[in-house]
Each structure stands twice: as structure tokens, then as C-alpha cells.
Amino acid sequence: MKLILLAILILSQSICYGQQGSIMKGSERGDMIDSYINHLLQRQGIPGAAIAIVKDNEIIHRKNYGLSNIEHQVPITDKSIFRVYSLTKPIISVGIFQLIENGQVSLDDLVSKYISDLPESWNYIQVKHLLSHSSGLPDMAPIPEFMDLSEEESKKKVFSQELRFKAGERYNYNQTGFWILQKIIESVTGEAMSSFILKNQFNSNKNVFFSSDSRDVILNRATPYFSFSKGTLMLDHPYLQGDYAHALNGLNITMDEFIKWDKHFSEDEFLDLSTKELMWQNFPYTKSDKTFAYGWDKVNVNGNISYGFSGSMCTAYRVFPNKNLSIIFLSNGLDKWYNIGNIMNHIASLVDEDILDINNLAFESLLRASFENDRDNFTLEYHKIKKYPRLMKNDFENHLNDVGYFCLLSLGDNEKAIEIFELNTRLFPNSWNVYDSLADAYERNANNEKAILNYQKALDLNVDQEYKANTLSKIKNLQD
């Protein structure tokens, strides 16, 4: 059954699509997405999730998976409310651009125009720097250091710190900037930011609200589970004291309400098209080539520009305007780290082949095969995957290396990682990098003898003097 599912995943994208840009038919697409999401939940230890895919203003896939509460075996349902964490930020950006569209705020406005008690060095920062994470402000992070602080205590903590760099130079993800954006909204509108957002984007629906405290007892809210504190999945109720963090991470919403929001947003009901295009312009960083819009990630997938954001690696939203395609993924935590951006890319490719990232497909296919098969069967699957026409020109040495490190560092499966790295040395025996990776895995697994052996093999193939010096130092440390 596992081999069949993997064959469906790859063959459908190699053969069934036919012409470029064609769309997978309903039942086939649904089966593929269900298979992939169920695999993802198992692989990454995600308790529960909901997914919605909207194409040409029609919901083409909408389903719930897993558990809202593990202890009481409560399933995710249409009533489940998810805290979306930093996925709140693009919603806040839309709110700011509503004020810009109304002529109440400008991207070039100084923050000092709206807030009078900021440190002197902050007064030259502009609204655009907050939205683009280029302010250089000291950050209200890591969150655990601020959890038990009041707003005044948090202000005091960040106000005492120096700016990190000159505004506009580079992207540096920043929570403090969105705290200030919340203050700007409240200064301009004369009402709480949460009220302004709910009124202007959600019609104040009861299934959408702001709470930055996951300890609040709320009917139907999915229980959050993370492994960040202990290294294993556990109840985890992240919070910040008071309402001042609402713009950072406080939105809570059902999937159905998010779908409604996406419909209004996609049909330009919140913002005129020209305003939306302004919001999605690249910010011109002066010392970085980072591609980012005003409050939105901007991702090019096989020539298709998409916009979105994610929250705590467990929620994500992505819209492909040229495809009239939106993907919403909401979950209540994870046990193992993963790149949610790659996951969104992969889901998009299951809907429309034209959005296919070949490298991501190869990586995800190999990773899934490694998760679902033992050593011998994975080797067989590797050779099958490698033969598919779309993947034949891929760099499988690096793909296997990436899968090995994902197993090692993200899934914590040292044995599986070593098996994959060993396979890579057999397939690419003239590459120093495959031996270096295998040595690294053995070193992490406290097998110093095999680590040294493979570092020495890597040295035989890599004549770079800096690498030689660093690797000899590693070997000496392992021998001591």
C-alpha cells in the first residue's frame, strides 16, 4: 500500500497531468492530498489539522484531520478554532493598508507621528520599516522572556536596548514592529486594534477573535501541542500578558471563517487592487537581496508568484494570484520541525502541475519513501523515483543528503539518517561531501571510530586547505 501511494504521488505529476498547467481532477486530487496530509501528520507528529484549497473562487478541497485534543480524543471538526500565531501579521498588514487607502496613514510616515513616548532613536523609523521587518528595532523575543511581563515591563525591556542596524538595510524578523503597528492603528482609529480588524475584515463574527494567551478557556479551541520545551510533544500554552501582543500572534479563527476572509480578500473587497499591489511590492532593502513585501512573504514557485505567511511552523496561508488559487493550512502544533513553506509548495503542486517545484517534489518523495520503508525497500524506491522523467536531471546526491539531515536533525532518527548517508556513499563514491555527512551522523551518534574513518575518506577527496584544517581538527578531537 505504501508503494502504491508513493507511485500515485509521482506518477500523477509525471503522466496524468498531460499538458503544462493542467489541474488534477477532483477525486484523484482529493485522494492525493489526503494521503499526503495524513503522512505529514504522522511524520511530523502533528496532532490535528484542517486544510482548505480554493481555486477560481470554488472550494475544491476542504477536510479535517487528526485530533483537537489528544487526552480526550476529540477530533478536529468544522467548529475547531485555531490560534494562528504569526499568521496574524498579514491580517494586520491588510488593516494598515486599509488606513493607507483611506489616506489616514502613509508608508513613509514616521512612527513618531503617532506615538510620542518612543526612544529618540526610534522616532526616525517609518511605517514601511515596520511592515517589512527592516526597522532594526530590538525584538520582543524570544517570547519566553516576555511571557510574564506586562506591556509597560516589555516596553521598558526593549526601550533599554540599542537599535540593531539602520532602518531599511535588511530583513530581520521582528515582533516589536507589529506591536508599534498595533499602536498606530489604535492611535488613528481611536479604538482597540482587535475591534478595528474584526469589524473591517470579519464582520465581528464570534468564531474569530484575538487572544495571545493559549491558557484562556475557549469553547472549541484546538489544544496546542509542541515539543519546544522538553523535546517531546506536550501541552504547550504560549502566551503574552495583556492585549498588547494581539498584532503579533493573537488571531484565533475557524477554517470556515478563514475561507470567508480569503474570498473577500481575493475579490478585492478589503482593499482596492491598486492598494493590494502596493502592499505586495518588493521592499527595497539597501543591504540585502531578500524578497519580501509589506507584511507578506513573496515566493516564486516555478515562475508563479505567491504571497503568504506562516505561524509557529503550524499554520500557513498562501495565495497564487495568477492562478486564482488559495491554500489555507491550520494545525494545533507539531512534534518535529519542518519547513512549512515547502509543504505549502508541495500541496500547491498537487493541485496545479504548473506550480511544481521539481526539487521540492524530489525531496518530499524521497523523504516520504524513507519514512515509510526500511533500508532495502527505500533503496528500491530511490531507484524508481530517480527514473521518473521529471526527476531524472535532479541532483540526487544533494537530495539524499538533505533527506538524511532532515531525518537526523528534524525527525531525530539517527539510524535512518545513517542508512541514507551510507546509500549516498555507495551511489556517489567520488564525492567528499557524502563521506563528510556520514561522518557527521556517526559523530552525532557517538560512533567515533566510524566518524574518523569517513572524515578521512572525505579528506582524500577534498584538497581545500581550510576544509582540511577543520576536518583534521575534528578528527583530533574525536581521537582524544
C-alpha positions in Angstrom: 0.0 0.0 0.0 2.8 2.4 0.8 4.5 1.8 -2.5 1.1 2.4 -4.3 0.6 5.7 -2.5 4.1 6.9 -3.5 3.5 5.8 -7.1 0.3 7.8 -7.2 2.1 10.9 -5.9 4.8 10.9 -8.5 3.1 9.2 -11.5 0.2 11.6 -11.3 2.6 14.5 -11.7 4.7 12.8 -14.3 1.9 11.4 -16.5 -1.7 12.2 -15.6 -1.4 16.0 -15.9 -0.6 15.8 -19.5 -0.2 19.4 -20.6 1.6 22.1 -18.6 -0.6 23.9 -16.1 -3.4 21.4 -16.1 -5.4 20.7 -13.0 -5.8 17.4 -11.3 -9.4 16.1 -11.3 -11.4 16.1 -8.1 -11.3 12.5 -6.7 -7.7 11.9 -7.8 -6.6 15.2 -6.3 -8.5 14.6 -3.1 -7.0 11.2 -2.6 -3.5 12.5 -3.2 -3.9 15.4 -0.8 -5.5 13.2 1.9 -2.7 10.7 1.6 0.0 13.4 1.8 -1.6 15.2 4.8 -2.1 12.0 6.7 1.5 11.1 6.0 2.6 14.6 7.1 0.7 14.4 10.4 2.4 11.1 11.2 5.9 12.1 10.0 5.9 15.4 11.9 3.8 14.5 14.9 1.1 17.0 14.1 -1.9 16.3 16.4 -4.6 17.7 14.1 -5.1 19.9 11.1 -7.6 21.4 8.7 -6.9 22.3 5.1 -8.8 24.3 2.5 -7.9 24.8 -1.1 -9.8 27.4 -3.1 -9.5 27.6 -6.9 -11.3 30.1 -9.1 -13.5 31.1 -6.1 -14.6 27.5 -5.5 -13.6 25.3 -2.6 -12.0 22.3 -4.3 -10.7 20.6 -1.1 -11.8 21.0 2.5 -11.1 18.5 5.2 -10.2 18.0 8.8 -7.6 15.6 10.1 -6.5 14.2 13.5 -7.2 15.5 17.0 -8.1 18.8 18.5 -7.4 17.3 21.9 -5.2 14.2 22.4 -6.0 13.5 26.0 -9.8 13.2 25.4 -9.5 12.0 21.7 -11.5 15.0 20.4 -11.3 15.2 16.7 -10.8 18.3 14.6 -14.2 19.5 13.3 -15.6 22.4 11.4 -16.1 24.1 14.7 -12.5 23.8 15.8 -10.8 27.2 16.4 -7.1 27.5 15.7 -4.7 30.1 17.1 -2.8 31.1 14.0 0.2 32.8 15.8 2.3 34.9 13.4 -0.1 34.3 10.6 -1.9 37.2 12.3 0.6 39.5 10.7 -0.7 39.7 7.1 -4.1 40.4 8.5 -2.7 43.3 10.4 -0.9 44.4 7.2 -4.3 44.5 5.4 -5.6 46.6 8.3 -2.7 49.1 7.9 -3.3 49.3 4.1 -7.0 49.9 4.7 -5.9 53.0 6.6 -3.4 53.9 3.8 -6.2 53.6 1.2 -8.3 55.9 3.3 -5.5 58.5 3.5 -5.1 58.1 7.2 -1.6 56.6 7.2 1.3 56.6 4.7 4.1 54.1 4.3 6.6 57.0 4.7 5.1 58.3 7.9 7.5 58.4 10.9 6.3 56.4 13.8 6.8 59.5 15.9 3.8 61.0 14.2 1.5 58.6 16.0 3.4 57.6 19.2 5.1 60.2 21.4 6.9 58.1 24.1 9.3 56.1 22.0 13.1 56.3 22.4 14.6 59.2 20.4 16.5 56.8 18.1 13.2 55.1 17.2 11.4 58.2 16.0 13.1 58.1 12.6 11.7 54.7 11.8 8.9 54.7 9.2 5.8 52.6 8.9 7.3 50.8 5.9 10.2 49.6 8.0 7.8 48.0 10.5 5.8 46.1 7.8 9.0 44.9 6.0 10.8 43.8 9.2 13.6 46.2 8.4 13.3 48.5 11.3 16.4 47.3 13.2 14.4 47.5 16.4 15.3 45.4 19.4 12.9 42.4 19.4 10.2 41.4 21.8 11.7 37.9 21.5 12.4 35.2 22.4 8.8 35.0 23.6 9.6 33.1 26.9 11.5 36.2 28.1 8.4 38.4 27.7 5.6 35.9 28.7 5.1 37.1 32.2 5.8 40.8 31.6 3.1 43.5 31.4 3.1 45.9 28.4 4.9 48.5 30.5 7.6 46.0 31.6 8.0 44.8 28.0 8.4 48.4 26.8 11.0 49.1 29.4 12.9 46.0 28.4 13.1 46.8 24.7 13.4 50.6 25.1 16.7 50.0 27.0 18.3 48.2 24.1 20.2 49.6 21.1 18.9 49.5 17.5 20.4 46.6 15.7 21.0 48.3 12.4 20.0 51.3 10.3 16.3 51.1 9.2 15.8 49.7 5.7 19.1 47.8 5.5 17.9 44.2 5.8 15.2 41.9 6.8 15.2 40.8 10.4 12.0 39.2 11.7 10.7 41.5 14.4 7.8 41.3 16.9 8.3 44.8 18.2 7.4 46.4 14.9 4.0 44.8 14.9 3.4 46.0 18.5 4.0 49.5 17.2 1.7 48.9 14.2 -1.0 48.0 16.7 -0.4 51.3 18.5 -0.6 53.2 15.2 -4.0 51.6 14.3 -5.3 52.4 17.8 -4.0 56.0 17.6 -5.5 56.6 14.2 -8.9 54.9 14.7 -9.5 55.7 18.4 -10.4 52.1 19.0 -8.8 48.8 20.0 -6.8 47.2 17.2 -8.7 44.0 17.7 -12.1 45.8 17.3 -10.9 47.6 14.1 -9.7 44.4 12.5 -12.7 42.3 13.4 -15.1 45.0 12.3 -13.4 45.7 9.0 -12.3 42.2 7.9 -14.6 39.7 9.8 -17.9 41.5 10.5 -17.2 40.8 14.2 -18.0 37.1 13.9 -17.9 35.2 17.1 -15.7 32.5 15.5 -12.9 35.0 15.1 -11.3 36.7 18.0 -8.0 37.9 19.4 -6.3 36.1 22.3 -2.5 35.9 22.7 -2.9 33.7 25.7 -3.4 30.0 24.9 -4.3 29.4 28.5 -7.6 31.1 28.1 -10.5 28.6 28.3 -12.4 29.0 25.0 -15.1 26.7 23.6 -13.9 24.6 20.6 -10.4 26.0 20.6 -7.9 23.3 19.5 -5.4 22.4 22.3 -1.9 23.4 21.4 0.9 20.8 21.5 4.6 21.5 20.9 7.9 19.8 21.6 9.9 23.0 22.1 10.1 22.9 25.9 11.0 19.3 26.6 11.9 17.9 23.2 8.8 15.7 23.2 5.2 16.5 22.3 3.4 18.1 25.3 0.7 20.5 26.2 2.2 23.9 25.4 0.2 27.1 26.1 2.3 30.1 24.9 1.2 33.4 26.0 2.0 37.1 26.4 0.4 39.1 29.2 -2.4 41.6 28.1 -3.7 42.7 24.8 -0.6 44.4 23.5 0.6 41.3 21.6 -2.6 40.8 19.6 -1.0 42.1 16.4 2.0 39.8 16.9 0.3 36.5 17.2 -3.2 36.8 18.6 -5.7 35.9 15.9 -7.9 32.8 16.5 -10.2 31.5 13.8 -12.2 28.6 12.4 -11.3 27.3 9.0 -14.7 28.3 7.6 -14.1 31.9 8.7 -10.7 31.9 7.2 -12.2 30.7 3.9 -14.7 33.6 4.0 -11.8 36.0 4.7 -9.9 34.6 1.7 -12.9 35.1 -0.6 -13.4 38.7 0.4 -9.6 39.4 0.2 -9.3 37.7 -3.2 -12.2 39.6 -4.6 -10.6 42.9 -3.5 -13.3 43.7 -1.0 -10.9 44.7 1.7 -8.5 46.7 -0.5 -8.7 48.1 -4.0 -6.5 46.2 -6.4 -4.0 49.0 -6.7 -3.6 49.1 -2.9 -3.1 45.4 -2.8 -0.5 45.7 -5.5 1.2 48.3 -3.4 1.2 46.0 -0.3 2.7 43.2 -2.4 5.6 45.3 -3.9 9.1 44.2 -3.0 10.6 46.3 -0.2 13.9 47.8 -1.4 16.4 46.7 1.2 19.6 48.7 0.9 22.0 45.9 2.0 20.1 42.7 1.2 18.6 41.0 -1.7 15.8 39.5 0.4 12.5 39.3 -1.4 9.7 40.4 0.9 6.6 42.5 0.6 4.9 44.7 3.2 3.9 42.1 5.8 3.9 39.2 3.3 6.3 36.6 2.2 6.8 36.7 -1.6 7.7 33.3 -3.1 8.3 32.4 -6.7 7.4 28.8 -7.5 8.3 27.8 -11.0 7.6 31.3 -12.3 4.4 31.6 -10.3 4.5 34.4 -7.7 2.7 33.7 -4.4 2.1 35.6 -1.2 1.5 34.4 2.3 2.9 33.9 5.7 3.0 31.2 8.5 2.8 31.0 12.2 4.8 28.9 14.7 5.5 26.4 11.9 2.0 25.0 12.3 -0.3 27.4 10.3 0.1 28.9 6.9 -1.7 30.8 4.1 -0.6 31.1 0.5 -2.3 32.8 -2.4 -1.2 32.5 -6.1 -3.0 35.5 -7.7 -2.2 34.4 -11.3 -3.8 31.0 -10.6 -6.6 32.4 -8.5 -5.6 29.7 -6.0 -5.5 29.9 -2.2 -4.3 27.3 0.3 -5.0 27.5 4.0 -3.3 25.1 6.4 -4.2 25.2 10.1 -2.9 22.9 12.8 -2.5 22.8 16.6 1.2 22.1 16.9 4.0 19.6 15.9 6.4 17.2 17.4 9.2 17.5 14.8 10.3 20.6 13.0 9.6 21.0 9.3 9.7 23.7 6.6 6.0 24.7 6.3 6.8 26.8 3.2 7.9 23.7 1.3 4.8 21.9 2.5 2.6 24.6 1.0 4.6 24.5 -2.2 4.0 20.7 -2.4 0.3 21.0 -1.7 0.0 23.6 -4.5 1.8 21.2 -6.9 -0.8 18.6 -6.2 -3.5 21.0 -7.4 -1.7 22.5 -10.4 1.3 21.0 -12.1 2.5 24.4 -13.3 3.3 25.3 -9.7 5.5 22.2 -9.4 8.9 22.7 -7.8 10.9 19.8 -9.2 13.5 19.9 -6.4 10.8 20.0 -3.7 9.0 17.1 -5.3 12.2 15.0 -5.4 12.9 15.9 -1.7 9.4 15.2 -0.5 9.2 11.9 -2.5 12.5 10.7 -1.1 11.7 11.8 2.4 8.3 10.0 2.3 9.9 6.9 0.9 12.5 6.9 3.7 9.8 7.4 6.4 7.6 4.5 5.1 10.2 1.9 4.1 13.1 0.0 5.7 16.6 0.2 4.3 16.2 -2.3 1.4 12.8 -1.1 0.3 14.0 2.5 0.4 16.9 1.7 -1.9 14.4 0.2 -4.3 12.1 3.2 -4.1 15.1 5.6 -4.6 15.9 3.9 -8.0 12.2 4.0 -9.0 11.9 7.7 -8.1 15.1 8.6 -9.9 13.8 7.1 -13.2 10.7 9.3 -13.5 11.2 11.6 -16.4 10.5 14.8 -14.5 13.2 13.9 -11.9 15.9 12.4 -14.0 18.0 15.6 -14.2 17.8 16.3 -10.4 20.8 16.4 -8.2 20.0 13.3 -6.2 23.3 13.4 -4.3 22.2 16.6 -2.6 18.6 15.4 -2.3 19.6 12.3 -0.4 22.0 14.4 1.7 19.1 16.8 2.6 16.8 13.9 3.4 19.5 12.4 5.6 19.9 15.6 7.5 16.2 16.0 7.9 16.0 12.6 9.4 18.9 13.3 11.6 18.1 16.9 12.8 14.3 17.2 12.4 13.0 13.7 12.9 15.7 12.6 15.4 16.1 9.3 13.6 19.8 8.7 13.7 19.6 5.2 12.4 17.6 6.2 9.3 19.9 9.1 8.6 23.0 6.9 8.7 21.3 4.4 6.3 20.6 7.2 3.8 24.1 8.7 4.1 25.6 5.2 3.6 23.5 4.7 0.5 24.7 8.1 -0.8 28.4 7.0 -0.4 27.6 3.9 -2.4 25.9 5.9 -5.1 28.4 8.8 -5.3 31.7 7.3 -4.1 33.8 10.2 -5.6 32.1 12.9 -3.6 33.8 14.1 -0.4 30.6 15.6 0.8 28.8 12.3 1.2 31.5 10.9 3.4 31.6 14.2 5.4 27.8 13.9 6.1 28.1 10.2 7.0 30.9 11.1 9.4 28.9 13.9 10.9 26.0 11.4 11.5 28.3 8.9 13.1 29.8 11.6 15.3 26.4 12.7 16.5 25.7 9.0 17.2 28.8 8.8 19.3 30.4 6.3 17.0 33.8 8.0 16.9 35.6 5.2 15.1 33.4 5.3 12.0 33.2 9.1 12.2 37.0 9.3 11.9 37.1 6.7 9.1 34.6 8.7 7.0 36.2 12.1 7.7 39.5 10.6 6.4 37.7 9.4 3.3 36.4 12.9 2.8 39.9 14.4 3.2 41.2 12.1 0.5 38.7 13.7 -1.9 38.8 17.3 -0.8 42.0 19.2 -1.3 40.7 22.6 0.0 43.1 23.7 2.7 40.6 25.3 5.0 38.4 22.1 4.9 41.5 20.0 5.5 42.4 22.1 8.6 38.9 22.0 10.0 38.4 18.3 9.4 41.8 17.3 10.9 40.8 19.3 14.0 37.6 17.3 14.2 39.5 14.1 13.9 41.9 15.1 16.6 39.0 15.9 19.0 37.4 12.6 18.3 40.7 10.7 18.9 41.3 12.5 22.3 
